[in-house]
Every structure is written in structure tokens, then in C-alpha cells.
Amino acid sequence: MTKAAVTIVETPHKRQLLERERRYEIRLHGQFYSDLFFNVKGYVGGLPLPNGRQLDIGEVSLTAYRKEVAELNREWAAHA
């Protein structure tokens, strides 16, 4: 089984003092790629695409990001 190319990792040390929602990092092959933080209606962050571009799915739930990461990992596996 191959290792996932894109992962979401919780980063509690990046939370601000009065921030209620958790912060996350998006990592590409274990290296920092983008921050994932809660805005007004949902989480915001960029996801890496195999062609070198970045995907922005808007303000959505963390579950939606996890589903998109699963799909991207299938694309990365097919691209490799």
C-alpha cells in the first residue's frame, strides 16, 4: 500500500488565544503545504493538485476537506 500524498494534520499550537475551532495543516508528502483554518462559515485552505496547481474548494466543513483529500490521493496515486 502506498503512503498518502496529501494529509491533514491537526496543529493545536497554531491556534490563537480566543479561537474556538481547531487549526490544521495540509501536508504534501509530509512537508507543509498550506494552513487550514476556520473562517466565518467553514474551513479555508488550498489543496495541491498533481499538475502543480492549487485547488480552492471555498468555505466548507472539515468533512468536505477530508473527502476531497481522499479523492486527491487517488489522483496522486494514478499520476505517480
N, C-alpha and C positions, 0 to 999 in steps of 0.2 A: 504494500500500500504506500502511495506517495504522500509526502507531507503537504499540508495545505499551503498554498502560495500566499493567500490573504487571510489574516486573522484579526479578530477584535479582542483587545486586552484591556481589562479594567485598570484605571490608573487613579486610585484614590488620593495620591499625593498631589495631583494637579487641581483638585477641587478648590474653589475659592471659599472664603470664610462663611458666607451665608447661602451658598449654593446648595439646593436640595437634591438635585439629580446627580447621578454619577457621571464621571468623565471616562472616556475610553480613548485608546489609541488604535489606529488602523495600521497594521504592520504588513509589509510586503517582504516575504522570505525572511522574517524575523527582524527586519530593520524598520525603524519608524518611517511611516509614510504621511500620516495625517492625524489630526485630532478629531475626535467625535464628541461633540458637546450638545447639551440640550439648549435649544433656543426657545422661542415663545410657544410653539405648537409641537415641536418634536426635535429629534436629533439632527444635527447638520455635520457633514464631513464629506471628503472626497474619497472615492474608491478607485484603485488603479486598474486599468484595463490592459490586456495583453499587448495591444498595439501602441502602448506608451502614453495614451491619453488618460484623462481623469473623468470618472462618472460622478455626476451630482444628481442624487435622487430626491433632493428637496428636504423639507422638514417632515420626517416620518418617524415612526416608532422604532425602537431598538430591534424589535422582531423583524421589521421590514429590512433593516440593515443586515441582520443575520441571514435572512433568506437570500438577499442579493449577494452577500459574500459566498454563500454556498453555490449559487449559480456561477459567480465569477471563478471560483475554484475549479469548477468543471471546465470552464473555458480555458483557464490557465493550464490545466492538465492536458486538454486537447491540443493546445498551442505548443506545448513542450515536445 
